[in-house]
Amino acid sequence: MKLETKGRSLTVFVPALNEERDIELAVKSISSASRKVLSDVELVIVNDGSTDRTGEIADRLARELKDVRVIHHPRRRGLGAAYQSAVEAATKDYFVFIPGDNSWPHESLLELFCFLGVADVVTSYATNPWARRGGIPRRFVSAGYTKILNMLYGLRLRYFNGLTIYPVVYLKTKPVKTFGFGFAAEALLHSIFRGMSYTEIGLPIQELEGGISKAITTKNIASVFSTIARCYWEIRVRKIYGTRPQGVRVVAPRSRKLGPSL
């Protein structure tokens, strides 16, 4: 799949659901990190029906920071729907989703942004997964999910739900058809089987306070399995892209100091 991109501008999608405690810190950290290595950035906050002060804080940030815009969902529609809203609003060349819970350290964001352009798709995994909310149950579910997807699609990825940079021109073709929690894997799988080059880098995540993960719910698990089944039918049974992954895996530099000059 040949991609035509104009440059190295970036849209950062920041989803927020009742994140009044963390949204300001997250947005300012993302804005600061992106501006250090990129010259053209926009942050799109999607307030997904929050019932606390998240929307109010997001609107204030948009007034204070010229690179911030806000989309409000009057009621909760889910992370996949928020992702779709941000893609539709994106005006830059590349796109990445970064949570509004301030879970990614400033240095990790810098590292990620410096790898923009190494491949069509730059995806990531947490080098310290034990630091995530949810503890052992979440790590067990995540590891099983990754293993199943790698087995089904003949891949060797470490994670399918990491921070991932895509060309906006790809996302505008609407490869993601679900509004559920499986949207991240769906976008990544379609990009690889369409023939886009990709690389995977390790990033440390912020150590968070304990608590129940928002990801592990019956509704999310059902949505994920539904998405897996549909993607498998399209990619492996109907073979809409051929019989094997077409994407070329690019070996990323070991350090952002060796990454591309932006």
Secondary structure, 3 states (H helix, E strand, C coil): CCCCCCCCCEEEEEEECCCCCCHHHHHHHHHHHHHHHCCCEEEEEEEECCCCCHHHHHHHHHHHCCCEEEEEECCCCCHHHHHHHHHHHCCCCEEEECCCCCCCCHHHHHHHHHCCCCCCEEEEEECCHHHCCCHHHHHHHHHHHHHHHHHHHCCCCCCCCCCCEEEHHHHCCCCCCCCCCCHHHHHHHHHHHHCCCEEEEEECCCCCCCCCCCCCCHHHHHHHHHHHHHHHHHHHHCCCCCCCCCCCECCCCCCHHHCCCC
